Amino acid sequence: MPARRRHRTAPAQLKNPGSLPAEILAIDWGSTPAKRQLCRALLHRGRYVVAPPRPVLDVGTLTLDSGAVVAFDCPIGVSGEYAAVAGLGSFREALGVFGTGRFSRFYEPAARAEDIATERPFYPLRGLKGVRRDDLRRALGEAAFAPRECDRLARAGPIFWLVGPRQVGRSALCVWRDVLTPNLDRLALWPFDGPLTDLVAARRPIAAEMSPAFLLRTLGATVTRKADPAARAACGRAVLRGAGADGRVDLDAVAARLRDGFGPSSAGEDAFDATIACIALAKLFLDGRVPEPPAHARRVEGWILGLGAS
């Protein structure tokens, strides 16, 4: 494919409280139900009030209410290279056909190299000895590991390769199949369905992609080792001093969790990610600093909320 020109994203103007999302849901979609953590911020008198994170133990209980922006920590979109090979014109179209017809086995990760196909691209089912990246590349060609532009900028892992600490495909499988597709007729998909200002004004629930690691940087904070509760606590205190200082984002209900690093449990890292992402998104919306993507990303690739914010 020809090299793409570098672009500057234009921030959406969302400073008018009437054009802000009524609520923001940031969902860190972990590998198990206990590690699927949701943090919610409700708009109240021009401020966002952040509630403590909670696990999403049953996907069926996840509500997508009118006026909400629901941000998932997983890819929402596929690379242009894969869309071309698969004959897909848009990501919305893709969600309508994945799991049906010739894509009937799309959501079943291939257990063996010989099972990989354009219509069944996720591999491997399990991280067993002998699985190789070359198996995927041999079956899918350039589309196997082709990154979306937002993946390159955010340093995200490949969508179809299901092995390693940076894999994101298992979350995508679940969110696309169990959340987005069943609600496709009532959801707005950003950025595929239009600019964020228009989608927010229409008051439909909006599904979008986020990256907690990137959103943390927009708060001017860092975490030295996210798996360490003490490091999370140090970062949480920095976020309280910064994001909570002007009162526009009410952090009272999560202040104790931020200070203690979300505790020692294995789900603490996921609760941390969801909460940090929710706080950062609230600030970006209030500041009118949620950039729109380049035009070419609106068909199949998608974009990450906040990516390109100055």
C-alpha positions, 0 to 999 in steps of 0.5 A: 500500500502507498505510504500515508501522509502524516496528518494532524488530527483536529480536536472536536469542540465539546466544551459546551455542557449540552454537547458532552456525553451524559456518561462515560464508561471505560471498560478494561476487558480482561481475560476473565470475567473478574478482570473485566473492570468498568469505571463510570463517570456521570455528567452532573452540572457540568462536572463528571462524577467518577464512580468506583470500578466494578467487575463485569461478571455477566456481559448480558448485564452491561447496559449501553444507555442513550447519551453514553460513550462506552470505551473498550480496551480492545481494537474496534476495526481491522487493518485496511490490508485485511479488509481488502483480502476479506472483501469488506467495505466497512467495519460496520459491514464486517460486524454484520457478517462475522459469524455468519455465512462464509465467516461462520467460524470467524469467532473460533480461533484456529487450533491448528495452522491448517485451520487458519483462513481469511474467514478464520484469522485468529490463531492460535486457540492455545499458546502451545509449543510449536505455534509460530507467527509464520503459520499466520503469515503463511495463511493470511499474507501481509494481512496477518500482522498489518497494523492499523495506523492507530496501532502504530501510533499507540504501539498496540499489538497485532489483532489476530495473533493470540499469544504474548503479553501484548495480544489484544485479539481475545478481547476483540473476539468477545466484545465484537461478538457479545457486545457490539454485534447484538446491539448493532442496530442501536449503537453508534460506532465511532469513528465509523458512523460520523464525527464525535460531535454529531454522535454525541448530539444524537444521544445514541449510545456510542461504542469506541476504542480506548487505550489506558496506557495512552490515556494515562499519558494525557494526564501527565502521569506515569506508572513504573510497573503497573503490576505493582500495587505500590507503583499504581498507588504512586501514580494514583496520587499523582493523578489526584494532584493533577486531574482532581485539582480543579474539581471539574472531575469529581474523584471523591468516590475513587480517591481511596482506591487511587491512593492504595493502588487498587489493592493486591488482587490480580484484578487491581491492575484492571481496575486501575486501567479502567479508572485511569481511562475514565478520568482521562476521557472525562478531562479530554471531553471537558477540555474539548480535546478529543481529536477526530481521526484521519478520513481514511480511518473512518471506513475499516480501521477505526481510531483510539479515543484521544489519540493525537490530543495535544 
